[in-house]
């Protein structure tokens, strides 16, 4: 039987069995049997829910496997574990990401924080850093990938690097820090106006004035 990697739990993480299996270059190999707590607030009741999220699903969603995707996968799991495993069906969680790299797709898939729901905020800082905020508790966690932990030369071998990222202990590759942040505003549905120049509908708050007429941003520039 192949050797299975173990990731230690944080003291605050409740217990739940989750098995992760990766298929990379058509070769299946077990990656991560571990326990994580996943609780969901549904009609004011805290229900324990079993969640099985294989890395395969993240690959299928994103389109390929790569070190950046594996980093985002591990960072998001660690952050969700810190917040007791809640996943956003609506805007229960808010994610602030400081890059637009592959790993953000893992965050969207696992956390339920997406651009479409308005609970994914992008700040173009070029850092491997995510912040997750839970509205019901006001609890936030800043998740940082520790680049210095990567063994020398490993990045040159993409396959080995991905395997190492999926199996390395949380404490070696990820830093978690509780943060207090102001709750981000909830997403709102805005009125639409017609651009006087191109005739297309545009969100009212994104209109500009050009020669006294209503313009969308492209037409105003």
PyMOL CGO cylinders between C-alpha atoms (Angstrom):
from pymol import cmd
from pymol.cgo import CYLINDER

trace = [
    CYLINDER, 0.00, 0.00, 0.00, 1.43, 3.44, -0.89, 0.3, 1, 1, 1, 1, 1, 1,
    CYLINDER, 1.43, 3.44, -0.89, 2.62, 5.68, 1.89, 0.3, 1, 1, 1, 1, 1, 1,
    CYLINDER, 2.62, 5.68, 1.89, 0.10, 8.32, 2.91, 0.3, 1, 1, 1, 1, 1, 1,
    CYLINDER, 0.10, 8.32, 2.91, 1.12, 11.80, 4.00, 0.3, 1, 1, 1, 1, 1, 1,
    CYLINDER, 1.12, 11.80, 4.00, -0.20, 13.32, 7.21, 0.3, 1, 1, 1, 1, 1, 1,
    CYLINDER, -0.20, 13.32, 7.21, -0.82, 17.00, 7.94, 0.3, 1, 1, 1, 1, 1, 1,
    CYLINDER, -0.82, 17.00, 7.94, -1.10, 17.93, 11.64, 0.3, 1, 1, 1, 1, 1, 1,
    CYLINDER, -1.10, 17.93, 11.64, -4.26, 19.69, 12.75, 0.3, 1, 1, 1, 1, 1, 1,
    CYLINDER, -4.26, 19.69, 12.75, -4.28, 23.06, 14.41, 0.3, 1, 1, 1, 1, 1, 1,
    CYLINDER, -4.28, 23.06, 14.41, -5.55, 22.87, 17.99, 0.3, 1, 1, 1, 1, 1, 1,
    CYLINDER, -5.55, 22.87, 17.99, -8.71, 24.75, 17.01, 0.3, 1, 1, 1, 1, 1, 1,
    CYLINDER, -8.71, 24.75, 17.01, -9.65, 22.37, 14.19, 0.3, 1, 1, 1, 1, 1, 1,
    CYLINDER, -9.65, 22.37, 14.19, -12.52, 19.95, 14.95, 0.3, 1, 1, 1, 1, 1, 1,
    CYLINDER, -12.52, 19.95, 14.95, -12.34, 16.48, 13.48, 0.3, 1, 1, 1, 1, 1, 1,
    CYLINDER, -12.34, 16.48, 13.48, -13.67, 15.27, 10.17, 0.3, 1, 1, 1, 1, 1, 1,
    CYLINDER, -13.67, 15.27, 10.17, -12.34, 12.62, 7.84, 0.3, 1, 1, 1, 1, 1, 1,
    CYLINDER, -12.34, 12.62, 7.84, -11.35, 13.85, 4.40, 0.3, 1, 1, 1, 1, 1, 1,
    CYLINDER, -11.35, 13.85, 4.40, -9.41, 11.91, 1.80, 0.3, 1, 1, 1, 1, 1, 1,
    CYLINDER, -9.41, 11.91, 1.80, -7.62, 13.61, -1.07, 0.3, 1, 1, 1, 1, 1, 1,
    CYLINDER, -7.62, 13.61, -1.07, -6.53, 11.70, -4.16, 0.3, 1, 1, 1, 1, 1, 1,
    CYLINDER, -6.53, 11.70, -4.16, -4.56, 13.27, -6.99, 0.3, 1, 1, 1, 1, 1, 1,
    CYLINDER, -4.56, 13.27, -6.99, -4.31, 12.13, -10.59, 0.3, 1, 1, 1, 1, 1, 1,
    CYLINDER, -4.31, 12.13, -10.59, -1.34, 13.83, -12.15, 0.3, 1, 1, 1, 1, 1, 1,
    CYLINDER, -1.34, 13.83, -12.15, -0.25, 12.82, -15.65, 0.3, 1, 1, 1, 1, 1, 1,
    CYLINDER, -0.25, 12.82, -15.65, -2.85, 10.01, -15.50, 0.3, 1, 1, 1, 1, 1, 1,
    CYLINDER, -2.85, 10.01, -15.50, -1.15, 8.43, -12.49, 0.3, 1, 1, 1, 1, 1, 1,
    CYLINDER, -1.15, 8.43, -12.49, -3.33, 8.23, -9.35, 0.3, 1, 1, 1, 1, 1, 1,
    CYLINDER, -3.33, 8.23, -9.35, -1.60, 8.54, -6.02, 0.3, 1, 1, 1, 1, 1, 1,
    CYLINDER, -1.60, 8.54, -6.02, -2.99, 9.21, -2.55, 0.3, 1, 1, 1, 1, 1, 1,
    CYLINDER, -2.99, 9.21, -2.55, -2.12, 12.63, -1.23, 0.3, 1, 1, 1, 1, 1, 1,
    CYLINDER, -2.12, 12.63, -1.23, -3.85, 13.62, 1.89, 0.3, 1, 1, 1, 1, 1, 1,
    CYLINDER, -3.85, 13.62, 1.89, -5.86, 11.61, 4.40, 0.3, 1, 1, 1, 1, 1, 1,
    CYLINDER, -5.86, 11.61, 4.40, -6.50, 14.07, 7.18, 0.3, 1, 1, 1, 1, 1, 1,
    CYLINDER, -6.50, 14.07, 7.18, -9.22, 15.40, 9.39, 0.3, 1, 1, 1, 1, 1, 1,
    CYLINDER, -9.22, 15.40, 9.39, -10.80, 18.79, 9.11, 0.3, 1, 1, 1, 1, 1, 1,
    CYLINDER, -10.80, 18.79, 9.11, -13.85, 20.31, 10.76, 0.3, 1, 1, 1, 1, 1, 1,
    CYLINDER, -13.85, 20.31, 10.76, -16.58, 21.55, 8.48, 0.3, 1, 1, 1, 1, 1, 1,
    CYLINDER, -16.58, 21.55, 8.48, -19.58, 23.22, 10.04, 0.3, 1, 1, 1, 1, 1, 1,
    CYLINDER, -19.58, 23.22, 10.04, -22.30, 25.02, 8.21, 0.3, 1, 1, 1, 1, 1, 1,
    CYLINDER, -22.30, 25.02, 8.21, -24.75, 27.56, 9.63, 0.3, 1, 1, 1, 1, 1, 1,
    CYLINDER, -24.75, 27.56, 9.63, -28.13, 26.69, 8.14, 0.3, 1, 1, 1, 1, 1, 1,
    CYLINDER, -28.13, 26.69, 8.14, -31.30, 28.33, 9.52, 0.3, 1, 1, 1, 1, 1, 1,
    CYLINDER, -31.30, 28.33, 9.52, -29.34, 29.23, 12.66, 0.3, 1, 1, 1, 1, 1, 1,
    CYLINDER, -29.34, 29.23, 12.66, -28.33, 25.64, 13.35, 0.3, 1, 1, 1, 1, 1, 1,
    CYLINDER, -28.33, 25.64, 13.35, -24.73, 24.52, 13.33, 0.3, 1, 1, 1, 1, 1, 1,
    CYLINDER, -24.73, 24.52, 13.33, -24.70, 21.26, 11.39, 0.3, 1, 1, 1, 1, 1, 1,
    CYLINDER, -24.70, 21.26, 11.39, -21.72, 18.97, 10.98, 0.3, 1, 1, 1, 1, 1, 1,
    CYLINDER, -21.72, 18.97, 10.98, -21.19, 18.14, 7.34, 0.3, 1, 1, 1, 1, 1, 1,
    CYLINDER, -21.19, 18.14, 7.34, -18.85, 15.66, 5.73, 0.3, 1, 1, 1, 1, 1, 1,
    CYLINDER, -18.85, 15.66, 5.73, -16.89, 17.22, 2.87, 0.3, 1, 1, 1, 1, 1, 1,
    CYLINDER, -16.89, 17.22, 2.87, -14.72, 15.31, 0.46, 0.3, 1, 1, 1, 1, 1, 1,
    CYLINDER, -14.72, 15.31, 0.46, -12.84, 17.68, -1.79, 0.3, 1, 1, 1, 1, 1, 1,
    CYLINDER, -12.84, 17.68, -1.79, -10.17, 15.90, -3.83, 0.3, 1, 1, 1, 1, 1, 1,
    CYLINDER, -10.17, 15.90, -3.83, -7.46, 17.89, -5.53, 0.3, 1, 1, 1, 1, 1, 1,
    CYLINDER, -7.46, 17.89, -5.53, -8.74, 16.25, -8.74, 0.3, 1, 1, 1, 1, 1, 1,
    CYLINDER, -8.74, 16.25, -8.74, -11.80, 18.48, -8.55, 0.3, 1, 1, 1, 1, 1, 1,
    CYLINDER, -11.80, 18.48, -8.55, -9.67, 21.59, -8.23, 0.3, 1, 1, 1, 1, 1, 1,
    CYLINDER, -9.67, 21.59, -8.23, -7.71, 20.52, -11.31, 0.3, 1, 1, 1, 1, 1, 1,
    CYLINDER, -7.71, 20.52, -11.31, -10.93, 19.92, -13.26, 0.3, 1, 1, 1, 1, 1, 1,
    CYLINDER, -10.93, 19.92, -13.26, -12.24, 23.35, -12.29, 0.3, 1, 1, 1, 1, 1, 1,
    CYLINDER, -12.24, 23.35, -12.29, -9.01, 25.18, -13.10, 0.3, 1, 1, 1, 1, 1, 1,
    CYLINDER, -9.01, 25.18, -13.10, -7.96, 23.16, -16.13, 0.3, 1, 1, 1, 1, 1, 1,
    CYLINDER, -7.96, 23.16, -16.13, -4.51, 21.89, -15.10, 0.3, 1, 1, 1, 1, 1, 1,
    CYLINDER, -4.51, 21.89, -15.10, -2.36, 21.07, -12.10, 0.3, 1, 1, 1, 1, 1, 1,
    CYLINDER, -2.36, 21.07, -12.10, 0.52, 23.38, -11.20, 0.3, 1, 1, 1, 1, 1, 1,
    CYLINDER, 0.52, 23.38, -11.20, 2.42, 24.55, -8.12, 0.3, 1, 1, 1, 1, 1, 1,
    CYLINDER, 2.42, 24.55, -8.12, 0.33, 27.72, -7.87, 0.3, 1, 1, 1, 1, 1, 1,
    CYLINDER, 0.33, 27.72, -7.87, -2.92, 25.74, -7.78, 0.3, 1, 1, 1, 1, 1, 1,
    CYLINDER, -2.92, 25.74, -7.78, -1.54, 23.39, -5.12, 0.3, 1, 1, 1, 1, 1, 1,
    CYLINDER, -1.54, 23.39, -5.12, -0.43, 26.38, -3.03, 0.3, 1, 1, 1, 1, 1, 1,
    CYLINDER, -0.43, 26.38, -3.03, -3.89, 27.93, -3.21, 0.3, 1, 1, 1, 1, 1, 1,
    CYLINDER, -3.89, 27.93, -3.21, -5.46, 24.59, -2.32, 0.3, 1, 1, 1, 1, 1, 1,
    CYLINDER, -5.46, 24.59, -2.32, -3.33, 24.19, 0.80, 0.3, 1, 1, 1, 1, 1, 1,
    CYLINDER, -3.33, 24.19, 0.80, -3.70, 27.85, 1.85, 0.3, 1, 1, 1, 1, 1, 1,
    CYLINDER, -3.70, 27.85, 1.85, -7.48, 27.74, 1.54, 0.3, 1, 1, 1, 1, 1, 1,
    CYLINDER, -7.48, 27.74, 1.54, -7.83, 24.47, 3.46, 0.3, 1, 1, 1, 1, 1, 1,
    CYLINDER, -7.83, 24.47, 3.46, -5.70, 25.89, 6.26, 0.3, 1, 1, 1, 1, 1, 1,
    CYLINDER, -5.70, 25.89, 6.26, -7.74, 29.09, 6.41, 0.3, 1, 1, 1, 1, 1, 1,
    CYLINDER, -7.74, 29.09, 6.41, -11.07, 27.25, 6.38, 0.3, 1, 1, 1, 1, 1, 1,
    CYLINDER, -11.07, 27.25, 6.38, -9.80, 24.98, 9.15, 0.3, 1, 1, 1, 1, 1, 1,
    CYLINDER, -9.80, 24.98, 9.15, -8.96, 28.06, 11.23, 0.3, 1, 1, 1, 1, 1, 1,
    CYLINDER, -8.96, 28.06, 11.23, -12.55, 29.29, 10.74, 0.3, 1, 1, 1, 1, 1, 1,
    CYLINDER, -12.55, 29.29, 10.74, -14.07, 25.90, 11.67, 0.3, 1, 1, 1, 1, 1, 1,
    CYLINDER, -14.07, 25.90, 11.67, -14.58, 24.86, 8.07, 0.3, 1, 1, 1, 1, 1, 1,
    CYLINDER, -14.58, 24.86, 8.07, -17.51, 27.08, 7.10, 0.3, 1, 1, 1, 1, 1, 1,
    CYLINDER, -17.51, 27.08, 7.10, -18.11, 27.44, 3.35, 0.3, 1, 1, 1, 1, 1, 1,
    CYLINDER, -18.11, 27.44, 3.35, -19.96, 30.36, 1.81, 0.3, 1, 1, 1, 1, 1, 1,
    CYLINDER, -19.96, 30.36, 1.81, -23.28, 29.54, 0.19, 0.3, 1, 1, 1, 1, 1, 1,
    CYLINDER, -23.28, 29.54, 0.19, -23.99, 33.24, -0.07, 0.3, 1, 1, 1, 1, 1, 1,
    CYLINDER, -23.99, 33.24, -0.07, -21.79, 35.87, 1.64, 0.3, 1, 1, 1, 1, 1, 1,
    CYLINDER, -21.79, 35.87, 1.64, -21.11, 34.14, 4.95, 0.3, 1, 1, 1, 1, 1, 1,
    CYLINDER, -21.11, 34.14, 4.95, -17.41, 34.36, 4.12, 0.3, 1, 1, 1, 1, 1, 1,
    CYLINDER, -17.41, 34.36, 4.12, -15.44, 37.09, 2.40, 0.3, 1, 1, 1, 1, 1, 1,
    CYLINDER, -15.44, 37.09, 2.40, -12.06, 36.45, 0.82, 0.3, 1, 1, 1, 1, 1, 1,
    CYLINDER, -12.06, 36.45, 0.82, -9.47, 39.12, 0.08, 0.3, 1, 1, 1, 1, 1, 1,
    CYLINDER, -9.47, 39.12, 0.08, -6.78, 37.86, -2.29, 0.3, 1, 1, 1, 1, 1, 1,
    CYLINDER, -6.78, 37.86, -2.29, -3.52, 39.70, -2.97, 0.3, 1, 1, 1, 1, 1, 1,
    CYLINDER, -3.52, 39.70, -2.97, -2.74, 38.08, -6.33, 0.3, 1, 1, 1, 1, 1, 1,
    CYLINDER, -2.74, 38.08, -6.33, -4.63, 36.85, -9.38, 0.3, 1, 1, 1, 1, 1, 1,
    CYLINDER, -4.63, 36.85, -9.38, -2.63, 33.65, -9.84, 0.3, 1, 1, 1, 1, 1, 1,
    CYLINDER, -2.63, 33.65, -9.84, -3.81, 30.06, -10.31, 0.3, 1, 1, 1, 1, 1, 1,
    CYLINDER, -3.81, 30.06, -10.31, -4.33, 29.43, -6.60, 0.3, 1, 1, 1, 1, 1, 1,
    CYLINDER, -4.33, 29.43, -6.60, -7.27, 31.83, -6.46, 0.3, 1, 1, 1, 1, 1, 1,
    CYLINDER, -7.27, 31.83, -6.46, -9.31, 29.29, -8.42, 0.3, 1, 1, 1, 1, 1, 1,
    CYLINDER, -9.31, 29.29, -8.42, -8.71, 26.77, -5.63, 0.3, 1, 1, 1, 1, 1, 1,
    CYLINDER, -8.71, 26.77, -5.63, -9.89, 29.37, -3.12, 0.3, 1, 1, 1, 1, 1, 1,
    CYLINDER, -9.89, 29.37, -3.12, -13.07, 30.07, -5.07, 0.3, 1, 1, 1, 1, 1, 1,
    CYLINDER, -13.07, 30.07, -5.07, -13.88, 26.37, -5.44, 0.3, 1, 1, 1, 1, 1, 1,
    CYLINDER, -13.88, 26.37, -5.44, -13.23, 25.44, -1.81, 0.3, 1, 1, 1, 1, 1, 1,
    CYLINDER, -13.23, 25.44, -1.81, -14.46, 28.51, 0.06, 0.3, 1, 1, 1, 1, 1, 1,
    CYLINDER, -14.46, 28.51, 0.06, -17.44, 29.55, -2.06, 0.3, 1, 1, 1, 1, 1, 1,
    CYLINDER, -17.44, 29.55, -2.06, -16.04, 33.08, -2.28, 0.3, 1, 1, 1, 1, 1, 1,
    CYLINDER, -16.04, 33.08, -2.28, -16.45, 34.18, -5.90, 0.3, 1, 1, 1, 1, 1, 1,
    CYLINDER, -16.45, 34.18, -5.90, -16.46, 37.35, -7.97, 0.3, 1, 1, 1, 1, 1, 1,
    CYLINDER, -16.46, 37.35, -7.97, -20.03, 36.60, -9.04, 0.3, 1, 1, 1, 1, 1, 1,
    CYLINDER, -20.03, 36.60, -9.04, -21.33, 36.63, -5.47, 0.3, 1, 1, 1, 1, 1, 1,
    CYLINDER, -21.33, 36.63, -5.47, -19.37, 39.74, -4.59, 0.3, 1, 1, 1, 1, 1, 1,
    CYLINDER, -19.37, 39.74, -4.59, -17.53, 38.12, -1.69, 0.3, 1, 1, 1, 1, 1, 1,
    CYLINDER, -17.53, 38.12, -1.69, -14.15, 37.85, -3.42, 0.3, 1, 1, 1, 1, 1, 1,
    CYLINDER, -14.15, 37.85, -3.42, -12.06, 41.03, -3.28, 0.3, 1, 1, 1, 1, 1, 1,
    CYLINDER, -12.06, 41.03, -3.28, -8.91, 41.37, -5.39, 0.3, 1, 1, 1, 1, 1, 1,
    CYLINDER, -8.91, 41.37, -5.39, -6.05, 43.59, -4.29, 0.3, 1, 1, 1, 1, 1, 1,
    CYLINDER, -6.05, 43.59, -4.29, -3.17, 43.61, -6.78, 0.3, 1, 1, 1, 1, 1, 1,
    CYLINDER, -3.17, 43.61, -6.78, -0.27, 43.42, -4.32, 0.3, 1, 1, 1, 1, 1, 1,
    CYLINDER, -0.27, 43.42, -4.32, 1.55, 40.48, -5.92, 0.3, 1, 1, 1, 1, 1, 1,
    CYLINDER, 1.55, 40.48, -5.92, 1.67, 38.46, -2.67, 0.3, 1, 1, 1, 1, 1, 1,
    CYLINDER, 1.67, 38.46, -2.67, 0.82, 34.83, -1.92, 0.3, 1, 1, 1, 1, 1, 1,
    CYLINDER, 0.82, 34.83, -1.92, -1.58, 36.02, 0.76, 0.3, 1, 1, 1, 1, 1, 1,
    CYLINDER, -1.58, 36.02, 0.76, -5.30, 35.46, 1.35, 0.3, 1, 1, 1, 1, 1, 1,
    CYLINDER, -5.30, 35.46, 1.35, -7.50, 36.86, 4.11, 0.3, 1, 1, 1, 1, 1, 1,
    CYLINDER, -7.50, 36.86, 4.11, -10.74, 35.09, 5.02, 0.3, 1, 1, 1, 1, 1, 1,
    CYLINDER, -10.74, 35.09, 5.02, -13.41, 36.87, 7.07, 0.3, 1, 1, 1, 1, 1, 1,
    CYLINDER, -13.41, 36.87, 7.07, -16.44, 35.21, 8.67, 0.3, 1, 1, 1, 1, 1, 1,
    CYLINDER, -16.44, 35.21, 8.67, -19.40, 37.59, 9.00, 0.3, 1, 1, 1, 1, 1, 1,
    CYLINDER, -19.40, 37.59, 9.00, -21.27, 35.71, 11.73, 0.3, 1, 1, 1, 1, 1, 1,
    CYLINDER, -21.27, 35.71, 11.73, -18.35, 35.81, 14.18, 0.3, 1, 1, 1, 1, 1, 1,
    CYLINDER, -18.35, 35.81, 14.18, -16.32, 38.78, 12.95, 0.3, 1, 1, 1, 1, 1, 1,
    CYLINDER, -16.32, 38.78, 12.95, -13.34, 36.43, 12.89, 0.3, 1, 1, 1, 1, 1, 1,
    CYLINDER, -13.34, 36.43, 12.89, -10.63, 36.88, 10.28, 0.3, 1, 1, 1, 1, 1, 1,
    CYLINDER, -10.63, 36.88, 10.28, -7.48, 35.01, 9.36, 0.3, 1, 1, 1, 1, 1, 1,
    CYLINDER, -7.48, 35.01, 9.36, -4.54, 36.08, 7.21, 0.3, 1, 1, 1, 1, 1, 1,
    CYLINDER, -4.54, 36.08, 7.21, -2.97, 33.16, 5.32, 0.3, 1, 1, 1, 1, 1, 1,
    CYLINDER, -2.97, 33.16, 5.32, 0.58, 33.51, 4.02, 0.3, 1, 1, 1, 1, 1, 1,
    CYLINDER, 0.58, 33.51, 4.02, 2.56, 31.01, 1.96, 0.3, 1, 1, 1, 1, 1, 1,
    CYLINDER, 2.56, 31.01, 1.96, 6.11, 30.59, 3.23, 0.3, 1, 1, 1, 1, 1, 1,
    CYLINDER, 6.11, 30.59, 3.23, 8.27, 30.63, 0.09, 0.3, 1, 1, 1, 1, 1, 1,
    CYLINDER, 8.27, 30.63, 0.09, 11.44, 30.20, 2.14, 0.3, 1, 1, 1, 1, 1, 1,
    CYLINDER, 11.44, 30.20, 2.14, 10.36, 26.70, 3.19, 0.3, 1, 1, 1, 1, 1, 1,
    CYLINDER, 10.36, 26.70, 3.19, 10.71, 25.27, -0.33, 0.3, 1, 1, 1, 1, 1, 1,
    CYLINDER, 10.71, 25.27, -0.33, 13.82, 23.04, -0.56, 0.3, 1, 1, 1, 1, 1, 1,
    CYLINDER, 13.82, 23.04, -0.56, 16.53, 24.34, -2.91, 0.3, 1, 1, 1, 1, 1, 1,
    CYLINDER, 16.53, 24.34, -2.91, 16.18, 23.11, -6.47, 0.3, 1, 1, 1, 1, 1, 1,
    CYLINDER, 16.18, 23.11, -6.47, 12.71, 21.62, -5.99, 0.3, 1, 1, 1, 1, 1, 1,
    CYLINDER, 12.71, 21.62, -5.99, 11.00, 24.26, -8.12, 0.3, 1, 1, 1, 1, 1, 1,
    CYLINDER, 11.00, 24.26, -8.12, 12.86, 22.99, -11.19, 0.3, 1, 1, 1, 1, 1, 1,
    CYLINDER, 12.86, 22.99, -11.19, 10.92, 19.71, -11.07, 0.3, 1, 1, 1, 1, 1, 1,
    CYLINDER, 10.92, 19.71, -11.07, 7.25, 20.65, -11.45, 0.3, 1, 1, 1, 1, 1, 1,
    CYLINDER, 7.25, 20.65, -11.45, 5.85, 17.21, -10.63, 0.3, 1, 1, 1, 1, 1, 1,
    CYLINDER, 5.85, 17.21, -10.63, 7.94, 16.77, -7.48, 0.3, 1, 1, 1, 1, 1, 1,
    CYLINDER, 7.94, 16.77, -7.48, 7.16, 20.33, -6.41, 0.3, 1, 1, 1, 1, 1, 1,
    CYLINDER, 7.16, 20.33, -6.41, 3.38, 19.76, -6.64, 0.3, 1, 1, 1, 1, 1, 1,
    CYLINDER, 3.38, 19.76, -6.64, 3.68, 16.48, -4.73, 0.3, 1, 1, 1, 1, 1, 1,
    CYLINDER, 3.68, 16.48, -4.73, 5.75, 18.16, -2.02, 0.3, 1, 1, 1, 1, 1, 1,
    CYLINDER, 5.75, 18.16, -2.02, 3.27, 21.05, -1.72, 0.3, 1, 1, 1, 1, 1, 1,
    CYLINDER, 3.27, 21.05, -1.72, 0.37, 18.66, -1.25, 0.3, 1, 1, 1, 1, 1, 1,
    CYLINDER, 0.37, 18.66, -1.25, 2.17, 16.65, 1.44, 0.3, 1, 1, 1, 1, 1, 1,
    CYLINDER, 2.17, 16.65, 1.44, 4.17, 19.21, 3.42, 0.3, 1, 1, 1, 1, 1, 1,
    CYLINDER, 4.17, 19.21, 3.42, 2.95, 19.99, 6.97, 0.3, 1, 1, 1, 1, 1, 1,
    CYLINDER, 2.95, 19.99, 6.97, 0.89, 23.16, 7.34, 0.3, 1, 1, 1, 1, 1, 1,
    CYLINDER, 0.89, 23.16, 7.34, 3.28, 24.61, 9.90, 0.3, 1, 1, 1, 1, 1, 1,
    CYLINDER, 3.28, 24.61, 9.90, 6.17, 24.42, 7.43, 0.3, 1, 1, 1, 1, 1, 1,
    CYLINDER, 6.17, 24.42, 7.43, 4.58, 26.11, 4.44, 0.3, 1, 1, 1, 1, 1, 1,
    CYLINDER, 4.58, 26.11, 4.44, 1.72, 28.24, 5.77, 0.3, 1, 1, 1, 1, 1, 1,
    CYLINDER, 1.72, 28.24, 5.77, 1.49, 31.06, 8.28, 0.3, 1, 1, 1, 1, 1, 1,
    CYLINDER, 1.49, 31.06, 8.28, -1.88, 31.81, 9.91, 0.3, 1, 1, 1, 1, 1, 1,
    CYLINDER, -1.88, 31.81, 9.91, -2.56, 34.96, 11.86, 0.3, 1, 1, 1, 1, 1, 1,
    CYLINDER, -2.56, 34.96, 11.86, -5.83, 36.10, 13.37, 0.3, 1, 1, 1, 1, 1, 1,
    CYLINDER, -5.83, 36.10, 13.37, -6.75, 39.56, 12.13, 0.3, 1, 1, 1, 1, 1, 1,
    CYLINDER, -6.75, 39.56, 12.13, -9.39, 42.13, 12.96, 0.3, 1, 1, 1, 1, 1, 1,
    CYLINDER, -9.39, 42.13, 12.96, -10.79, 43.84, 9.90, 0.3, 1, 1, 1, 1, 1, 1,
    CYLINDER, -10.79, 43.84, 9.90, -13.83, 45.94, 9.17, 0.3, 1, 1, 1, 1, 1, 1,
    CYLINDER, -13.83, 45.94, 9.17, -16.58, 43.84, 7.63, 0.3, 1, 1, 1, 1, 1, 1,
    CYLINDER, -16.58, 43.84, 7.63, -16.59, 44.47, 3.88, 0.3, 1, 1, 1, 1, 1, 1,
    CYLINDER, -16.59, 44.47, 3.88, -19.80, 45.89, 2.45, 0.3, 1, 1, 1, 1, 1, 1,
    CYLINDER, -19.80, 45.89, 2.45, -22.25, 43.33, 1.12, 0.3, 1, 1, 1, 1, 1, 1,
    CYLINDER, -22.25, 43.33, 1.12, -22.85, 43.08, -2.61, 0.3, 1, 1, 1, 1, 1, 1,
    CYLINDER, -22.85, 43.08, -2.61, -25.68, 45.28, -3.88, 0.3, 1, 1, 1, 1, 1, 1,
    CYLINDER, -25.68, 45.28, -3.88, -27.79, 45.26, -7.01, 0.3, 1, 1, 1, 1, 1, 1,
    CYLINDER, -27.79, 45.26, -7.01, -27.46, 48.64, -8.69, 0.3, 1, 1, 1, 1, 1, 1,
    CYLINDER, -27.46, 48.64, -8.69, -29.66, 50.40, -11.22, 0.3, 1, 1, 1, 1, 1, 1,
    CYLINDER, -29.66, 50.40, -11.22, -28.57, 50.31, -14.84, 0.3, 1, 1, 1, 1, 1, 1,
    CYLINDER, -28.57, 50.31, -14.84, -28.40, 53.30, -17.18, 0.3, 1, 1, 1, 1, 1, 1,
    CYLINDER, -28.40, 53.30, -17.18, -27.95, 53.45, -20.92, 0.3, 1, 1, 1, 1, 1, 1,
    CYLINDER, -27.95, 53.45, -20.92, -24.70, 54.87, -22.22, 0.3, 1, 1, 1, 1, 1, 1,
    CYLINDER, -24.70, 54.87, -22.22, -25.55, 57.77, -24.54, 0.3, 1, 1, 1, 1, 1, 1,
    CYLINDER, -25.55, 57.77, -24.54, -22.58, 56.90, -26.77, 0.3, 1, 1, 1, 1, 1, 1,
    CYLINDER, -22.58, 56.90, -26.77, -22.67, 53.12, -27.33, 0.3, 1, 1, 1, 1, 1, 1,
    CYLINDER, -22.67, 53.12, -27.33, -26.23, 52.39, -26.26, 0.3, 1, 1, 1, 1, 1, 1,
    CYLINDER, -26.23, 52.39, -26.26, -25.24, 49.60, -23.89, 0.3, 1, 1, 1, 1, 1, 1,
    CYLINDER, -25.24, 49.60, -23.89, -26.55, 49.22, -20.34, 0.3, 1, 1, 1, 1, 1, 1,
    CYLINDER, -26.55, 49.22, -20.34, -24.10, 50.03, -17.57, 0.3, 1, 1, 1, 1, 1, 1,
    CYLINDER, -24.10, 50.03, -17.57, -24.23, 49.96, -13.76, 0.3, 1, 1, 1, 1, 1, 1,
    CYLINDER, -24.23, 49.96, -13.76, -25.20, 53.43, -12.54, 0.3, 1, 1, 1, 1, 1, 1,
    CYLINDER, -25.20, 53.43, -12.54, -22.24, 53.69, -10.19, 0.3, 1, 1, 1, 1, 1, 1,
    CYLINDER, -22.24, 53.69, -10.19, -19.85, 53.00, -13.08, 0.3, 1, 1, 1, 1, 1, 1,
    CYLINDER, -19.85, 53.00, -13.08, -21.08, 55.80, -15.34, 0.3, 1, 1, 1, 1, 1, 1,
    CYLINDER, -21.08, 55.80, -15.34, -19.21, 58.99, -16.14, 0.3, 1, 1, 1, 1, 1, 1,
    CYLINDER, -19.21, 58.99, -16.14, -20.25, 62.35, -17.57, 0.3, 1, 1, 1, 1, 1, 1,
    CYLINDER, -20.25, 62.35, -17.57, -18.87, 63.31, -20.97, 0.3, 1, 1, 1, 1, 1, 1,
    CYLINDER, -18.87, 63.31, -20.97, -19.98, 66.59, -22.54, 0.3, 1, 1, 1, 1, 1, 1,
    CYLINDER, -19.98, 66.59, -22.54, -22.97, 66.53, -20.19, 0.3, 1, 1, 1, 1, 1, 1,
    CYLINDER, -22.97, 66.53, -20.19, -24.06, 63.07, -21.34, 0.3, 1, 1, 1, 1, 1, 1,
    CYLINDER, -24.06, 63.07, -21.34, -24.04, 59.69, -19.58, 0.3, 1, 1, 1, 1, 1, 1,
    CYLINDER, -24.04, 59.69, -19.58, -21.10, 57.53, -20.63, 0.3, 1, 1, 1, 1, 1, 1,
    CYLINDER, -21.10, 57.53, -20.63, -19.76, 54.10, -19.70, 0.3, 1, 1, 1, 1, 1, 1,
    CYLINDER, -19.76, 54.10, -19.70, -16.11, 54.01, -18.71, 0.3, 1, 1, 1, 1, 1, 1,
    CYLINDER, -16.11, 54.01, -18.71, -14.76, 52.88, -22.13, 0.3, 1, 1, 1, 1, 1, 1,
    CYLINDER, -14.76, 52.88, -22.13, -16.72, 55.62, -23.91, 0.3, 1, 1, 1, 1, 1, 1,
    CYLINDER, -16.72, 55.62, -23.91, -15.61, 58.23, -21.38, 0.3, 1, 1, 1, 1, 1, 1,
    CYLINDER, -15.61, 58.23, -21.38, -11.91, 57.49, -21.89, 0.3, 1, 1, 1, 1, 1, 1,
]
cmd.load_cgo(trace, "trace")
